[in-house]
Structure formats: C-alpha cells, structure tokens
C-alpha cells in the first residue's frame, strides 16, 4: 500500500484492543510508521480515538488537552482493583435503594472543579515506574489527588439487579470532563459517597473537543480507505485563526517573526490560499512560529 499524506484519523475503537494496537493497525493501513494518538483509551473502552499521521503528529499536543465526553455505566455496590470491570472484585457491600435526592447530591459533589485521586491501576508514573506495574507487582500505591473539571455529570437511567448474590444498581451516565479525568475514579468515588462501592462496567468516548465519534471510521473501514482530516481543517477546529498576507507567509515559512497576533496562547496562521502555514505565539512585540508546518 502506498503511504497516505498528512492528517488526523478518527477511529471508533472497539473493545478489547489497546490504543497502541490501534496505532499499529493505522500504521499498516496508512503505509507509514509516523502515527501517534491523542489520549489513551483503556482496552475495555470503545469510541473516539484521534491519531496523527506523518507531519500531523505534531498537532497532537493541541488535541490531547481537549475536553472529552463519555457515555458510561457505573455499577454501585461492588468495587474492583482497577475501578472497572477488567479488575477482580475487592469488595461487595451491595447497595439498597438510593433516592433521587441523595443520588443527585452525590453526583453534584463530583461535578465542577474537583480534586480527584486517579485509579491506582493507571499509566501514571511513580518514581519512574507505571502505577499499574507497581500494583501488579503487589505494591500498595496511593496516588496524590490532582485538579480536574467535570463539566457535566448526567444520570440517564438506573436499574436495580442482583450480581452474584449482591444487590447492585447500574447507572447509565453521560460525562463531559477535562483532559486527565478518570471516569472510573468517578465511579469509585460515587459509590463511596453513597456509603457503598462502585466501579465502571462500560465506557464509550463520544467526543474529543470538536471531534465526534459519528465522524470516525471503524478498523474495518480503515483497511479499505484511510480518511484524513487535513492539518488545515484540524487547525481551524482546534485553534484561533490568523490570516497572513503574502509577505507574512514568506516570513513565517523562513521561521521569522511578524507583527503580534494580540491573542493569548497559540494561533493557527493561514496563507492567502487558505492552508495552514504555522502555529504562532506572541513573544514580546512579535508573533513567532511555535511550529512551522509549511516551511520554505
């Protein structure tokens, strides 16, 4: 297969594969080794994974920090070592009927800016080693809390059932949150707040920033045709825009500064013919290239 160009691929990841597995599939389909992803999904999770191909991998840093939206199912009444269905049960206190007011209050306490303790079975490094590796080696790992923001936490449905003799309640929820938020930690903390335990039984990522899973390809689709979102389209959807003159375009292509953008943060600079040339940031009284995508 001939190699494709530069761009972002939107993939609807199936359950059972790691994000690295998907990267490997896209490398084969796109005919290039230059593929990376923006934001890991656990093997049990499904949904939107953004991958950069060739030069567009350099745009991934501006996608990683975008807000994410998830559909999830939280099981109240049982805890697992991983805070999701992939781990073995560690506690089965069960849970009785939870009235709507109590549930709403507990969910409300987990909405907005919060301090969240990540799941111990995670990729966060502790003294140079992944936390999950330490846990699997039998170590007790306690990660420090860190600030995250849960923009919305909506309960869509609730079901009572019996799981191996334990009375449980399954909640279908939709969550929009900042990058770095662990949805399985929200499941754990909601169970604890209700005087019981909780873990995640299903997770699907439906959006990353302005990108939605409805736009994504399946792995089967990729085998026939790798659809790329061009760097110009990605930049327009992710960053503020600055239109350049022909003279400014030439200066930027050579890595030189131009007049300030008078905008906080990074802006995408577009040439008169409508394609992205570089990403700029003001430094003093000049706008200077942070990343030149179309060099001279």
C-alpha positions as CSV (number, residue, x, y, z in Angstrom):
1,X,0.0,0.0,0.0
2,X,1.3,3.5,-0.8
3,X,1.7,5.9,2.1
4,X,-1.0,8.5,2.7
5,X,-0.4,12.1,3.3
6,X,-0.6,14.2,6.5
7,X,-3.6,14.5,8.7
8,X,-5.7,13.2,11.6
9,X,-7.5,9.9,11.5
10,X,-10.7,9.5,13.6
11,X,-11.1,5.9,14.7
12,X,-14.0,4.2,16.6
13,X,-12.0,1.9,18.7
14,X,-13.6,-1.5,19.5
15,X,-13.4,-3.1,23.0
16,X,-10.5,-5.5,23.6
17,X,-7.8,-3.5,21.9
18,X,-5.3,-1.1,23.4
19,X,-4.7,2.3,21.9
20,X,-1.2,1.0,20.8
21,X,-3.0,-1.8,19.0
22,X,-5.0,0.7,17.0
23,X,-1.8,2.7,16.2
24,X,-0.3,-0.4,14.8
25,X,-3.4,-1.1,12.6
26,X,-3.3,2.5,11.3
27,X,0.4,2.3,10.6
28,X,-0.3,-0.7,8.3
29,X,-3.3,0.8,6.7
30,X,-1.6,4.2,6.1
31,X,1.7,2.7,5.0
32,X,3.8,4.8,7.4
33,X,5.4,4.4,10.8
34,X,4.7,8.1,11.7
35,X,1.5,7.6,13.6
36,X,0.6,8.6,17.2
37,X,-2.5,9.1,19.2
38,X,-4.0,11.9,21.3
39,X,-5.4,10.4,24.6
40,X,-5.4,6.7,25.6
41,X,-8.5,4.6,25.8
42,X,-8.4,1.5,28.1
43,X,-8.9,-1.8,26.4
44,X,-12.5,-2.3,27.7
45,X,-13.4,1.2,26.4
46,X,-14.8,1.9,23.0
47,X,-15.2,5.1,21.0
48,X,-13.3,8.0,19.6
49,X,-9.5,7.8,19.3
50,X,-7.7,10.6,17.4
51,X,-4.5,9.6,15.6
52,X,-2.0,11.8,13.8
53,X,-0.3,10.6,10.6
54,X,3.0,11.9,9.3
55,X,3.6,15.6,9.9
56,X,0.2,15.9,11.6
57,X,1.5,14.0,14.6
58,X,3.0,17.4,15.6
59,X,-0.6,18.7,16.1
60,X,-1.5,16.0,18.6
61,X,-0.2,18.1,21.5
62,X,-3.0,20.6,20.8
63,X,-5.6,17.8,20.8
64,X,-4.5,15.9,24.0
65,X,-5.8,18.6,26.3
66,X,-9.3,19.0,24.8
67,X,-12.4,18.2,26.8
68,X,-13.8,14.7,26.4
69,X,-17.4,13.4,26.5
70,X,-18.2,9.8,27.6
71,X,-21.2,7.5,27.9
72,X,-20.7,5.1,30.8
73,X,-22.3,2.6,33.0
74,X,-21.5,2.7,36.7
75,X,-22.2,-0.3,39.0
76,X,-22.9,0.7,42.5
77,X,-22.5,-2.0,45.2
78,X,-19.2,-3.6,44.1
79,X,-15.6,-2.5,43.9
80,X,-12.7,-3.8,41.8
81,X,-9.0,-3.4,41.9
82,X,-9.0,-1.4,38.7
83,X,-12.2,0.5,39.4
84,X,-13.6,-1.0,36.2
85,X,-14.9,-4.4,35.0
86,X,-11.4,-5.6,34.0
87,X,-10.3,-6.0,37.6
88,X,-11.2,-8.6,40.1
89,X,-13.7,-7.8,42.8
90,X,-12.3,-6.4,46.0
91,X,-15.5,-5.6,47.9
92,X,-19.2,-6.4,47.5
93,X,-21.1,-4.4,50.1
94,X,-24.1,-4.1,47.8
95,X,-26.4,-1.1,47.9
96,X,-30.0,-0.6,48.8
97,X,-32.5,1.8,47.2
98,X,-31.0,5.2,46.5
99,X,-33.5,8.0,46.4
100,X,-33.2,10.6,43.7
101,X,-32.3,13.5,46.0
102,X,-29.4,11.6,47.6
103,X,-28.1,10.5,44.2
104,X,-28.4,14.0,42.8
105,X,-26.5,15.4,45.8
106,X,-23.6,12.9,45.4
107,X,-23.3,13.4,41.7
108,X,-23.4,17.2,42.3
109,X,-20.4,16.9,44.7
110,X,-18.4,15.2,41.8
111,X,-19.3,17.9,39.3
112,X,-17.3,21.1,38.6
113,X,-13.7,21.6,39.7
114,X,-12.7,18.7,41.9
115,X,-9.6,17.1,43.4
116,X,-9.5,13.6,42.0
117,X,-7.3,10.7,43.1
118,X,-6.5,8.7,40.0
119,X,-7.1,5.0,39.8
120,X,-4.0,3.2,41.2
121,X,-4.1,0.9,38.2
122,X,-3.2,3.6,35.7
123,X,-0.3,4.7,33.5
124,X,0.8,7.5,35.8
125,X,4.5,7.1,36.7
126,X,5.6,6.8,40.4
127,X,9.4,7.1,40.7
128,X,9.8,6.2,37.1
129,X,7.5,3.2,37.0
130,X,3.9,3.0,35.9
131,X,1.5,2.8,38.7
132,X,-0.2,-0.3,37.2
133,X,3.1,-2.1,37.1
134,X,3.7,-1.4,40.8
135,X,0.1,-2.6,41.7
136,X,0.6,-5.8,39.6
137,X,3.9,-6.4,41.5
138,X,1.9,-6.4,44.7
139,X,2.8,-2.9,45.9
140,X,0.3,-0.6,47.6
141,X,0.1,2.6,45.5
142,X,-1.5,5.8,46.7
143,X,-1.5,8.5,44.1
144,X,-1.9,12.1,45.0
145,X,-5.1,14.0,44.2
146,X,-5.0,16.4,41.2
147,X,-7.3,19.0,39.9
148,X,-9.8,18.1,37.1
149,X,-13.1,19.6,36.0
150,X,-16.3,17.6,35.4
151,X,-18.3,19.9,33.3
152,X,-21.5,17.8,33.3
153,X,-22.4,14.5,35.0
154,X,-25.9,13.4,34.0
155,X,-27.7,10.3,35.1
156,X,-29.7,8.9,32.2
157,X,-31.1,5.7,33.6
158,X,-30.9,3.5,36.7
159,X,-31.5,-0.3,37.0
160,X,-31.6,-2.5,40.1
161,X,-30.4,-6.0,39.8
162,X,-28.6,-8.9,41.6
163,X,-25.0,-9.6,40.7
164,X,-23.8,-13.0,42.1
165,X,-25.9,-12.5,45.1
166,X,-25.1,-8.8,45.6
167,X,-27.8,-6.2,45.2
168,X,-26.5,-3.6,42.8
169,X,-27.7,-0.5,40.9
170,X,-26.4,0.2,37.4
171,X,-26.4,3.9,36.3
172,X,-26.1,4.9,32.7
173,X,-24.4,8.3,32.7
174,X,-23.1,10.9,30.3
175,X,-20.0,12.9,31.4
176,X,-18.2,15.8,29.9
177,X,-14.8,16.5,31.6
178,X,-11.4,18.0,31.3
179,X,-8.4,16.0,30.0
180,X,-6.9,13.8,32.7
181,X,-10.2,13.0,34.3
182,X,-10.6,9.3,35.2
183,X,-14.2,8.2,34.7
184,X,-13.6,5.0,36.6
185,X,-12.4,7.1,39.5
186,X,-15.7,8.9,39.4
187,X,-17.5,5.6,39.5
188,X,-15.4,4.6,42.5
189,X,-16.0,7.9,44.3
190,X,-19.7,7.9,43.6
191,X,-20.1,4.5,45.2
192,X,-18.1,5.6,48.2
193,X,-20.1,8.8,48.6
194,X,-23.3,6.7,48.7
195,X,-21.9,4.6,51.5
196,X,-21.1,1.6,49.4
197,X,-18.7,0.9,46.4
198,X,-18.6,1.5,42.7
199,X,-16.9,0.6,39.5
200,X,-17.2,1.1,35.8
201,X,-18.8,-1.6,33.6
202,X,-18.9,0.2,30.3
203,X,-17.2,3.3,28.8
204,X,-17.6,4.9,25.4
205,X,-15.9,8.1,24.3
206,X,-18.2,10.1,22.1
207,X,-16.2,13.3,21.6
208,X,-12.8,14.9,21.9
209,X,-13.0,18.7,21.7
210,X,-14.9,19.5,18.4
211,X,-14.5,16.0,17.0
212,X,-17.4,13.4,17.4
213,X,-17.4,9.7,17.1
214,X,-20.0,9.9,14.4
215,X,-17.2,11.1,12.1
216,X,-14.9,8.2,12.9
217,X,-14.0,5.1,10.9
218,X,-14.1,1.6,12.1
219,X,-10.9,-0.5,11.8
220,X,-12.7,-2.4,9.0
221,X,-13.2,0.9,7.2
222,X,-9.5,1.7,7.5
223,X,-8.5,-1.4,5.8
224,X,-10.1,-0.1,2.6
225,X,-9.6,3.7,2.9
226,X,-7.8,5.9,5.4
227,X,-9.8,9.1,5.6
228,X,-7.7,12.0,6.8
229,X,-8.7,15.3,8.3
230,X,-6.2,17.7,6.8
231,X,-3.9,19.8,9.1
232,X,-5.7,22.9,7.9
233,X,-9.1,21.6,8.9
234,X,-7.7,20.4,12.2
235,X,-6.2,23.8,12.9
236,X,-9.4,25.6,12.1
237,X,-11.4,23.4,14.5
238,X,-8.9,23.5,17.4
239,X,-7.2,26.9,17.4
240,X,-7.9,30.6,16.9
241,X,-7.1,31.7,13.3
242,X,-4.9,34.4,11.9
243,X,-4.9,35.2,8.2
244,X,-1.5,36.1,6.8
245,X,-0.5,38.3,3.9
246,X,1.8,37.0,1.2
247,X,4.7,38.9,2.8
248,X,3.9,37.5,6.3
249,X,3.5,34.0,4.8
250,X,7.1,34.2,3.4
251,X,8.5,35.4,6.7
252,X,6.8,32.7,8.7
253,X,7.9,30.0,6.2
254,X,11.5,31.0,6.9
255,X,10.9,30.9,10.7
256,X,11.0,34.7,11.2
257,X,8.7,36.7,13.4
258,X,5.9,39.1,12.2
259,X,3.7,41.6,14.0
260,X,1.9,40.4,17.1
261,X,-1.4,38.5,17.0
262,X,-2.5,40.2,20.2
263,X,-4.1,36.9,21.3
264,X,-3.2,34.8,24.3
265,X,-1.8,31.4,23.5
266,X,-1.2,29.7,20.2
267,X,-2.9,30.7,16.9
268,X,-3.0,28.9,13.6
269,X,-1.6,31.1,10.8
270,X,-3.1,30.6,7.3
271,X,-1.7,31.7,4.0
272,X,-3.8,33.7,1.5
273,X,-4.6,30.5,-0.4
274,X,-6.3,29.1,2.8
275,X,-3.9,26.4,4.1
276,X,-2.2,26.4,7.5
277,X,1.4,27.5,7.4
278,X,2.4,27.5,11.1
279,X,1.3,27.9,14.6
280,X,2.3,31.2,16.2
281,X,2.6,32.7,19.7
282,X,3.3,36.2,20.7
283,X,6.8,36.7,22.3
284,X,7.3,40.3,23.2
285,X,6.2,42.5,20.4
286,X,6.4,39.8,17.7
287,X,4.5,36.7,16.8
288,X,6.9,33.9,16.3
289,X,6.5,30.4,14.9
290,X,5.9,27.6,17.5
291,X,5.6,25.1,14.8
292,X,6.2,25.6,11.0
293,X,4.0,23.1,9.1
294,X,4.8,24.5,5.6
295,X,8.5,25.6,5.6
296,X,10.2,27.4,2.7
